[in-house]
């Protein structure tokens, strides 16, 4: 079999291992900065030897779950069904979207597995493992690596495979452990043809480009990237979303608390849903630049007027338009969708957010300004997508199409 169909797109089965790495929070500025200052020499060498670097866009909300799933399915949330990390569903109410039962489309990797092509999913955060492993795809997370194996490839112990215990999920080097799992698995099972490695954005939430810990992160990333290249892999790198500072010059969070604002204006709100919400409260305190409002129809125009007058609020769409503009499933989003400016986060009520555990001044994502992401490949893009790649108009969800179907020989 030379091609596999996934979600109405044909993907070539590669004759050597293809690795797709999603750098959680990997804003293009980190890569531009690292290359400019010479701290990513292996990436620079890759680009000098025929690799390519462009910028594309993620899904909005620019969050972990919807974008990882778009990347591995090749389709938008309107098709795969995951519009955020968290939402209100008609059947279950408010839920974390970590359960595979919420998926409406198979991954490319699941279709490869069905076709007998060996594949593997590695993620840092365990919240993604059930989603990425749906369809019986071998999957493992750093967060739950202790005691875990990859029995499909005869690996009894992930930690034994890597040769050291897994770090905690908040460790700045947890992402690199995920990359090492992938490398070690390839050495143990060289028949793997499609490997997906998803990192965590703990560092990017706390450190801007050029700061010491972000330099440590990208220096080590660069070393491990080189190991994948040395192993003969074709490598593609993207991100699920970018990252921006959401604080003032004093380091105080710049947040609009939507429920408080609307309550003060006498407008009743059933629910403010912040789709960035997930179990990792130290990252962002559930504050990002995107929110859904659930409220009675007769109060929606008033809510729109009040919120649109606030500095820091940029877009307000009703459910039907938001579903079209952001390519989201209509039944899993709010009556109004609200986005904020690059330096502003959106919250529910101030009493609902505990920011005492943040790693530092608030840095977060979720809106339009965190939509640009890198699209980096170890070989040139060829064929009908070459012009679109060069023009910077592709999506992160195109990365598997690019690296499997449109790379030069």
N, C-alpha and C positions, 0 to 999 in steps of 0.2 A: 504493500500500500504506500503510495507516494503523497497522498493528501488526506486530510481529515476535515470534515465539515463541522463547524461549531457556530451556532447562531447565524446560519445562512452565509457564512464566509468560509472559504476553503483555505486551509493552512498546510503548507508543505511540511512533510516529516523530514527533519534535518538528518544529515549523515554524520554529524558530530554534535556534541552537546551544545545546546543554546541555553544561556543563563540570562534571565531577566531579573534585575535588581530594582526594587522600588525603595528609594530613600525617603522615608517618612519625614515630611517637613523639609525636603531637600530643595529649598528655594534656589533658583538659578544663580542668585547672587553669591551663594556659598561656593559654587563651582567656579564662577568667574573670578572671585576673589582668590580662591586657592590656586588657580592656574596663574593668575597675574603675579602672585607672590612666590611662586615656585614651590609650594608645599605639596603639590600633587604631580610629581615628575612622571609617574607611570601613566597617568591619564594623558599628560602632555605628549609623552612618547607615542601612546596609542593614536592620538589625533595626528601627530606628525607622520605616522606610518599608514595613514589611510582611514582612520576612524573619523567620525563626524559628530558635530555638536550643534544642535538647534534648540529652539524653545517652542513648546507647544502649550496646550492648556488642559487643565484638569476639569472634572465635573464641578458644578456648584449645586449644593454646598461643597466647598473645598475641604473635605474631611476624609478621614482614614478609610472607613468602611465602604462608602459608595465608590470611592476611587480605586481602592484595591480590587473591588469586585468588577468595576468597569474594565480595569486593566486585564484581569484574567478571563473575562468573558468577551471583551471586544465590543460591548454594547453599552448604551447609557442606562441610568437607573430606571427610566421609564420601562425598559425591557427586563432588566434583571431584578428589579423590585426593591433595591436597597437605597433609599434616598438620604440616609444619614447614619450616624452611629446609634440614633435614638429617634423614635417617632411615636405618633399615636395611630394605631391601626384600628380599622373598624371591628375586627374580631377580638383583639386582645387588649385594646387600650394602649397605655403608655408602655413601651417595651424597648429594651436594648436589642438592637438588630444584630445579634451575634449567633442566633440559631439558624441553621441551614433551612429550616422549614419556611423561612421568609424569602428564600431565593426563588426566582421565577425563570431563571435561565441557567444552563449548565456552563461550567468553565471550559475553556479550551483544553485544559489539562484533563478534565474528566472525559472529554471526547477522545483525547489521545489515549488515555488508559483503556477506554472501551475498545479502541482499535489495536490494543496490544503494544502501544509505544510506552516505554518506561518513563515515568515522570515523577517529580517530587515537589512538594510545597514546604518551604521553611519560613516561619514567621517569628518575630521577636515577641510580640504581644499575643497571648493565648486567645484573646477575644476574636482574632481572625481565623484561628485554626479550624473551627467547625465549618465556617463558610468556605475557606480555601480547600478543605479536604472533602467537601461534598462530592458525592459520586464515587466514593471509594478511593480518591486520590491519596497516596501516602503523604502524610503531613506531620509536622512536629513543630513545637514552639520552644523558644529559649525559656520562657516563663515556666513551662512545665517539663523541662528537659530532664530533671532529676527523676530517675526511675523509668524514663521512656526509652523505647527502642523504635526501630523502623523495620518491623518484621518482614515487610515485603522484599527487603533487600538483605535479609539475614543479619541485620544489625540489632543486637540485643540491648545495647546501652549507648545512648547518644553521648553521654558524658565520657564513657569509655572510648568511644570513637574519636571524639575531639581530643581527649587526653587531659582534660581538666574539668572541674565542676562548672556548671553554668552560673553566670553572675545574676544578680537580681535584675528585675526589669527596669529599675531606675538607675542602674549602673551606667555611666557614660559609655562603657564599652560593650553593653549588651547587644547592640546591633552587630558588632563585629563577631560576636560569638555565633550569631545566626549565619553570617557569611562563612565562618569556619565549619559549621555543621554542613553547609552545602559542599564545601571543598572536600571535607572528610568523606562525605557520602559518595561523591564522585570517584574518589580514590578506591573506596570499597566496592562500588557498583558502577563501573565505567560505562555500563550499558544505558544509564540514564540519558535520555535525549532532550528532555525539557525540564529545566529547573527554575523555580520561582523563589526568590528570597525577598522577604518584606522586612524592612528595618523599623525602628521606633524613633520618634521625634523628641525624646526626653532632652537631648542636648540642644536641639534647635529651639525648643520652648524656653530655654534658659540663657542661651548664648548667641549673640549676633556674629556674623562673619568677621573674622579677624581676632575674636577673643580666644583666650588660651584653650579652653575646653573644646570649642568648635574646631580649632586648629588640630587638636589631638584627634578628634573624631575623623576629620577628613584626611589627615595624614595616615591614620591606620586604615581607613577605607581604601586609600590609594594603594597601600601595600597589598591588601587582600585582592583588590581588583587585578593587580599584577599577577597574583598567583592563579587566578582564573584564566587569565590570558596565557600564562606559561603552560597551563594544563591543556591548551589547545581549544578552549571554549570560544564560541562566538558570544559576545556579551552585549547586552542592551541595558541602559540605565535610565530610569525616569523617577518621578516623584508622585506621591498622591496629592500633594498640595504644597504651597509655599509657606511663608511665615513672615509676620510683621510684628513690630513692637506695638502694644496697645496700652501705652502708658505715657504720662507727661514727663517733662524734663526733671521732675523730682522723683520719678520712679513710681508714682501713684497710678493705679489702674485708671484708664479712661473708659468708663462703662456707662451705657444707657440702660437703666433698669426699666424694661418696658411695662411690666405690670404696675410698678409704682407710678410711672408717668400717666398711664391710662386711668388708674384709680383716682389720681389727683384731678383728672379731667372729667370724672364722673362716668367713665365708659367701662361697662362690665366686660370682663374677659373670662372665658371658660378655662383657657389653658394657654400658657406661653411655653412652647416646646423648643428647647435648644438642642438642635441635632448633633452638636459637638459632644454632648453628654456621654461619658463612658466611665469605666471603673478607675481611670487613671487621674484622680483629682489633683495630684501634685503637678501634673503637666499644665493645666489651664483653668482649674476651678469651674469647669463647665461654661466658660466664657469664650465665645467666638464671635465672628462677624456675620452670623446668619441666625434668623429665628423664624418660627412659624407661630402665628396667632390663631387660636380657635375662639370665635366669638359670634354672637347672634348676627344674622344678616343685617338687621336694622341699625347696628352700631358700627358696621365696617367702614362706611364712608367717613364717619366722625373720627374713628381711630386712624384712618389714613391721613386725614387733615392734621391731626395733632402730631403724629409721628413725622410726617414729611416736613414739618416746620422745624424739627430739631437738627442742629448742627451735628453732623456725624452719621445721619441716616441718609442713604443714597438711593435705594430702590425699594418700592413697595408694589407687589403684584398680587392680584387675587388668585385663587386656586387654579382656575382654568389657564390664565396667562402664565403663571409660574410653571405649570406643568409643561407648557410649550417652550417657554424661554429657557428653562433649566433642564428640560428633558427628564422630568420626574414623574413617578406614578401618581395619578390624581387622588387615589384613595388613601395615600399614606403621607400626605402633606397637609398644611393648615389652610385656613380660609384666607389668610394673608401671609405672604412671604416678605420678610424684611431683611435687607442687607445694610451693612455699615461701611464706613470709610476705612482706609488702610490703618489708621491709628486708633480706631474705636471698636470696642467689643459691645455685644448685646447680652443683657442678662434678664432674668425673670424679675423677682423682687430682691432688693439688696439683702434681706434677711435670709434668702435661700442660698447664698453663696458664701462659703468659707474659704477665704483666700490665704489663710495663715500657713497652708502647706505648700504654697507655690515655691518653685526652685529659685525664683528671683523676680524682678519686675515682669509684669505680665507681657508675654509674647504669645500670639495665638494666630488663628486662621479661621476659615469658614466662608469668607466672602469672595467678591470678584478679585480683590487685590492679591489674593493668595492663589489665584487660578494659574498664572504662568508656572510652568514646570520644565525641567530639562528633558530633552530627548537625545540621548547619547548612544552611539553604536560603535562597535569596534571595527566595522567595515563600512564602506560607502553605501548609500542608498541608491538603488538603481530602479529603472522602470517607471511606471506611471505615478508613483508617489514621490519621486525625487523632487519635482518642482514644489509640491506642497510642503515637503519637509524643509526645503531651503527657505520657503516663504514664511515658515513658522506658524502654519495654520492647522497643523494636525493636533490630535488629542493624545493624551497619555493612553487612552484605550486603543490607540492604533499601534502601540509598541510591538505587540506580538505579530501583527500583520507586517510591520516593517522588517522585523528581524527574521521572520520565517519566510516571507514572500518577496521582499523587495531589497535584499542586500546584494551587493556586487560579489562576484566570485574572485 
